[in-house]
Amino acid sequence: MSVRPRPLLLGAGTAMAVAVTLTGCTQKAASGDGVVTVTATDTRCTVSATEFPAGHVTFALENKGSKVTEVYVLFPDDRIAAERENIGPGTRASLVTELKAGDYEIACKPGMRGDGIRQEVRATGRNTATRRSPEADAAVAGYRSYVLAQAEQTLPRAKAFTDAVKAGDIEKAKKLYAPSRIGWERTEPVAESFGDIDPKVDVREDGLEDGPDPATDWTGWHRLEKALWQDETIGDREKELADRLMTDLEDWVRRVGTAEITPTSMANGAKELLDEVASGKVTGEEERYSHTDLVDFKANLEGARKSYDLLKPIAAKNDPALTRELDRRFAELTAQLDTHRTDKGTDENAYEYVSYDKVPQHRRKELSDGVNALAEPLSRLAAAVAK
């Protein structure tokens, strides 16, 4: 999980229960409507219930502070069970998730930094998971296979890239950089759920936590991106970082099969991928040296579409109007993005797009509008699959 700036989430708020401060007497059970309210300020994270039934849980989130914040539901080992990022001051958001019975922590992170202000909570009940339909089981199984395949396919592409770095071949490494990231970008929310992998391989320099020295603590793709495009130098440090990147990606591949995947985490992950596009790709911040942002954009969009396609049989039963709108919005944004494509589209893992620094501002605005048009209905997918 990196701490990159992201756009404000402006999803419709769920009706708010009365929040009780963590420093006072905290309610033990969820409110009568089944909603757990989390109210964040710059110094506090208040929760309306420290115990609630396992299964589908709706968290109604409100930021009453002056800083952009994010709210996480964490397992005891700090893996992410659910998250909602970039909640702007004075705004509300809803997080629908599925939790097994057990202990968790709610963490609010004002300024999207640090370990957050935390509160222990518990999902109660005998059942360890929500009883799912055959369609839901099929969606989860299909997505797990997809994530594993994307991770495994990333390794040879990343190795080709890092081999070029270690050989000192700057031009070859530049050519192989963007393709090496496609599988990661398609499934990034799953990688972020482990907490420690994303900062090693995908953090930008300005995403480092306060304190570390970028010269020694910044690792991963973007550190090598800067060396290739801005510094135009490959030294011993960059060659060491190439090996480190492969080690960290191999760790990701080994662990990805253990990720907690549910229909709601798939839906929330699809929305997170659109947020990634809005915060980093459309703005040009993600690939600020290589300007390969549109390749990442395409991969994020494909990953979100894969989750949606697998969940569509469930959502279509519960909210057919939503699936009709999502079908239309996905098609429109894909077509709009592909107007910037420069290859013939024969290789889904090596597509090419115009350098993003060549995209004029009015075309960037069009892409941003398309992302926003898709993000709003996509924010309702988790609720649709949880009905």
C-alpha positions in Angstrom: 0.0 0.0 0.0 1.6 3.2 -1.1 0.7 6.6 0.1 0.2 8.2 -3.3 -2.2 11.1 -3.5 -5.6 10.1 -4.9 -8.8 11.8 -5.9 -11.6 12.5 -3.5 -14.2 9.8 -3.4 -17.6 11.5 -3.8 -19.8 8.4 -3.6 -23.3 8.9 -2.1 -23.1 8.7 1.7 -25.0 6.1 3.6 -27.4 7.3 6.4 -25.2 8.1 9.4 -25.7 6.7 12.8 -24.6 8.7 15.8 -20.8 8.4 16.2 -19.4 7.7 19.7 -15.8 8.8 20.4 -13.2 6.2 21.1 -12.1 8.1 24.2 -15.6 7.8 25.7 -18.1 5.0 26.1 -18.2 3.1 22.8 -21.2 1.1 21.6 -20.7 -2.6 21.6 -23.1 -3.5 18.8 -23.9 -2.0 15.4 -26.9 0.4 15.0 -30.3 -1.0 14.3 -29.9 -0.4 10.5 -26.8 -2.5 10.5 -24.5 0.4 9.6 -21.2 1.0 11.4 -20.3 4.6 11.4 -16.7 5.8 11.2 -16.1 9.5 11.8 -12.6 10.8 11.1 -11.0 14.0 12.2 -7.4 15.1 12.2 -6.8 13.7 15.6 -9.5 11.0 16.2 -11.2 8.0 14.6 -14.6 7.3 16.1 -16.6 4.2 15.6 -20.3 3.6 16.4 -19.8 -0.1 17.2 -16.9 -2.2 18.3 -18.8 -5.4 17.6 -21.0 -6.3 14.7 -22.2 -9.4 13.0 -19.9 -11.1 10.5 -20.9 -11.2 6.8 -21.7 -8.2 4.7 -20.9 -5.0 6.7 -21.6 -1.4 5.6 -19.3 1.2 7.0 -20.6 4.8 6.7 -17.6 7.0 6.6 -17.4 10.8 7.3 -14.4 13.1 7.3 -14.9 16.0 9.7 -11.2 16.9 9.7 -9.2 19.4 7.6 -7.1 16.8 5.8 -7.8 14.2 3.2 -8.1 10.9 5.0 -8.5 7.2 4.3 -10.1 4.4 6.3 -8.9 0.8 6.5 -10.3 -2.4 8.0 -7.2 -4.4 8.9 -6.5 -8.0 9.9 -4.4 -8.4 13.1 -1.3 -8.8 10.9 -2.0 -5.5 9.1 -3.2 -7.1 5.9 -6.0 -5.0 4.4 -9.5 -6.5 4.6 -11.2 -3.4 3.1 -10.3 0.2 2.4 -11.6 3.6 1.2 -9.0 6.1 0.3 -9.0 9.9 -0.4 -12.0 11.0 1.6 -11.9 14.7 1.4 -12.7 17.1 4.3 -16.4 17.5 4.8 -17.3 14.5 2.5 -18.9 11.1 3.1 -18.4 7.7 1.6 -19.8 4.2 2.0 -17.7 1.0 2.2 -19.5 -2.3 1.7 -17.4 -5.3 2.5 -17.6 -9.0 3.6 -15.9 -9.9 6.8 -15.4 -13.3 8.4 -15.9 -13.6 12.2 -12.8 -12.5 14.0 -10.8 -9.5 15.3 -9.9 -6.5 13.1 -8.7 -2.9 13.5 -10.3 0.2 12.0 -7.6 2.7 11.0 -8.1 6.3 10.0 -5.2 8.0 8.4 -5.5 11.8 8.3 -3.2 13.2 5.6 -3.0 9.6 4.2 0.3 9.0 6.2 1.6 6.7 8.9 -0.1 3.8 10.7 -3.3 5.7 11.4 -5.4 6.2 14.5 -6.7 2.8 15.3 -9.6 1.1 17.1 -10.0 -2.7 17.7 -13.3 -4.1 16.5 -14.8 -7.6 16.2 -17.0 -9.3 13.7 -19.1 -11.8 15.7 -21.0 -15.0 14.8 -20.5 -18.7 14.3 -20.4 -18.6 10.5 -16.9 -17.9 9.2 -18.1 -16.4 6.0 -21.3 -15.3 4.3 -23.1 -18.0 2.5 -22.6 -17.4 -1.2 -24.5 -18.2 -4.3 -23.0 -20.4 -7.0 -22.5 -17.3 -9.1 -20.6 -15.6 -6.3 -18.4 -18.7 -5.8 -17.7 -18.8 -9.6 -16.8 -15.0 -9.6 -14.3 -15.4 -6.8 -12.7 -18.5 -8.3 -12.5 -16.8 -11.7 -10.9 -13.7 -10.2 -8.4 -15.7 -8.1 -7.3 -17.6 -11.3 -7.0 -14.2 -13.1 -4.9 -12.7 -10.4 -2.5 -15.7 -10.2 -2.1 -15.7 -14.0 -1.3 -12.0 -14.1 1.2 -12.3 -11.4 2.9 -15.3 -13.0 3.0 -13.6 -16.4 4.6 -10.5 -14.9 7.8 -12.3 -13.8 9.2 -13.0 -17.3 8.4 -9.5 -18.5 9.9 -8.0 -15.4 13.0 -10.2 -15.8 13.5 -9.0 -19.4 13.3 -5.4 -18.1 15.7 -5.9 -15.2 18.1 -7.9 -17.3 18.3 -4.9 -19.7 19.0 -2.6 -16.7 21.7 -4.9 -15.4 23.3 -5.0 -18.9 23.4 -1.2 -19.0 21.2 -1.1 -22.1 19.1 2.0 -21.4 17.1 2.0 -24.7 16.1 -1.6 -24.4 15.2 -1.1 -20.7 13.0 1.9 -21.7 11.2 -0.2 -24.2 10.5 -3.1 -21.8 9.6 -0.9 -18.8 5.9 -0.3 -19.5 5.1 -3.9 -20.6 6.7 -5.2 -17.4 4.1 -3.4 -15.3 0.9 -4.4 -17.0 0.0 -7.5 -14.9 0.7 -5.5 -11.7 -1.5 -2.6 -12.8 -4.4 -5.0 -13.7 -4.4 -6.5 -10.2 -2.9 -3.8 -8.0 -5.6 -3.8 -5.2 -4.7 -7.4 -4.4 -1.0 -6.6 -4.1 -1.8 -3.6 -1.9 -3.9 -5.8 0.4 -0.6 -7.3 1.8 0.5 -3.9 2.9 4.3 -4.3 2.5 4.7 -5.2 -1.1 3.4 -2.1 -2.9 5.8 0.4 -1.2 8.7 -1.8 -2.3 7.9 -2.1 -5.9 5.5 0.7 -7.0 5.9 3.8 -4.8 6.8 7.2 -6.2 9.5 9.3 -4.6 6.9 11.7 -3.2 4.9 8.8 -1.8 7.6 7.8 0.7 6.7 8.2 4.3 8.3 11.2 6.1 11.7 10.3 7.3 13.3 7.7 4.9 16.2 8.9 2.7 15.1 8.5 -1.0 18.6 7.8 -2.0 18.7 4.6 0.1 15.0 3.7 0.8 13.4 4.3 -2.5 13.1 1.1 -4.5 11.0 -0.4 -7.3 9.9 0.4 -10.8 9.7 4.2 -10.4 13.2 4.5 -9.0 14.5 2.8 -12.1 12.2 4.8 -14.3 13.8 8.0 -13.0 17.3 6.6 -13.6 16.4 5.7 -17.2 14.6 8.8 -18.3 15.8 11.6 -16.2 19.2 10.6 -15.0 19.9 8.5 -18.1 22.4 6.6 -16.1 22.7 3.0 -14.9 25.2 2.4 -12.2 25.8 -0.3 -9.6 23.0 1.0 -7.4 20.5 0.7 -10.3 21.7 -2.9 -11.0 21.2 -3.8 -7.3 17.7 -2.3 -7.5 16.9 -4.4 -10.5 17.7 -7.5 -8.6 15.7 -6.2 -5.6 12.7 -5.6 -7.8 12.7 -9.2 -9.0 13.1 -10.5 -5.5 10.1 -8.4 -4.4 8.0 -9.5 -7.4 8.8 -13.1 -6.7 7.6 -12.6 -3.2 4.3 -11.1 -4.5 3.8 -14.2 -6.8 4.3 -16.6 -3.9 1.9 -14.7 -1.6 -0.8 -13.7 -4.1 -2.6 -17.0 -3.9 -3.3 -16.5 -0.2 -5.1 -13.1 -0.7 -8.6 -12.8 0.8 -11.0 -12.4 -2.1 -14.7 -11.9 -1.8 -17.3 -10.5 -4.3 -17.3 -7.2 -2.4 -13.5 -6.9 -2.4 -13.6 -7.5 -6.1 -16.1 -4.7 -6.6 -14.2 -2.4 -4.3 -11.0 -3.2 -6.0 -12.5 -2.3 -9.4 -13.3 1.1 -8.0 -9.8 1.5 -6.6 -8.4 0.9 -10.0 -10.5 3.7 -11.4 -9.2 5.9 -8.6 -5.7 5.0 -9.6 -6.4 6.2 -13.1 -7.9 9.5 -11.9 -5.2 10.2 -9.4 -2.1 9.2 -11.3 -2.6 8.4 -14.9 -4.9 11.2 -16.1 -2.8 13.7 -14.1 0.5 12.4 -15.5 1.9 11.9 -12.0 2.3 8.2 -12.1 4.8 7.9 -15.0 6.2 11.4 -14.7 9.6 10.5 -16.3 8.6 7.9 -18.9 5.2 9.4 -19.8 3.8 5.8 -20.3 0.7 6.7 -18.2 -1.7 5.5 -20.8 -0.3 1.9 -20.8 -1.0 1.9 -17.0 -4.4 3.4 -17.7 -5.3 0.6 -20.0 -4.2 -2.0 -17.6 -6.1 -0.5 -14.7 -9.2 -0.3 -16.9 -8.8 -3.9 -18.0 -8.5 -5.1 -14.4 -11.6 -3.2 -13.3 -13.5 -4.6 -16.3 -12.4 -8.2 -15.4 -13.8 -7.8 -11.9 -17.0 -6.4 -13.2 -17.5 -9.0 -15.9 -17.1 -11.8 -13.3 -19.6 -10.1 -10.9 -22.1 -9.1 -13.6 -24.3 -12.2 -13.3 -24.9 -11.3 -9.7 -25.3 -7.5 -10.2 -27.6 -8.0 -13.1 -30.1 -9.9 -10.9 -30.0 -7.3 -8.2 -29.6 -4.1 -10.1 -30.1 -4.5 -13.9 -30.1 -0.7 -14.5 -26.7 -0.5 -12.9 -25.2 -3.2 -15.1 -26.7 -1.5 -18.2 -25.0 1.8 -17.3 -21.7 0.1 -16.4 -21.7 -1.8 -19.8 -22.1 1.5 -21.6 -19.6 3.5 -19.5 -16.9 0.8 -19.8 -17.3 0.6 -23.6 -17.2 4.4 -23.9 -14.1 4.9 -21.8 -12.3 2.0 -23.6 -13.1 3.4 -27.0 -12.0 6.9 -25.9 -8.7 5.6 -24.5 -7.9 3.6 -27.6 -8.0 6.7 -29.8 -4.6 7.3 -28.3 -3.3 3.8 -29.1 -0.4 3.7 -31.6 0.0 -0.1 -32.2 -2.2 -2.5 -34.1 -3.5 -4.2 -30.9 -2.2 -7.6 -31.6 -0.5 -8.2 -28.2 -2.6 -7.6 -25.1 0.6 -7.5 -23.0 2.6 -5.1 -25.2 0.2 -2.5 -26.3 1.5 1.0 -27.0 0.1 4.5 -26.6 1.2 8.0 -27.4 3.6 9.5 -24.9 1.4 11.2 -22.4 3.3 14.5 -22.5 2.1 14.8 -26.1 -1.6 14.6 -25.1 -3.0 18.1 -25.0 -4.9 19.4 -22.0 -8.4 19.3 -23.6 -7.9 15.6 -24.5 -6.8 14.9 -20.9 -9.9 16.6 -19.7 -12.0 14.3 -22.0 -10.3 11.3 -20.4 -10.8 12.6 -16.9 -14.5 13.1 -17.6 -14.8 9.6 -19.0 -13.2 8.2 -15.8 -15.5 10.2 -13.6 -18.5 9.0 -15.6 -17.5 5.4 -15.0 -16.4 5.8 -11.4 -19.7 6.9 -10.0 -21.8 3.8 -11.1 -18.8 1.6 -10.3 -18.9 2.8 -6.7 -22.3 1.2 -6.4 -21.2 -2.3 -7.6 -20.2 -3.6 -4.1 -23.7 -2.8 -2.7 -25.3 -4.5 -5.7 -23.4 -7.7 -5.3 -24.0 -7.7 -1.5 -27.8 -7.7 -1.7 
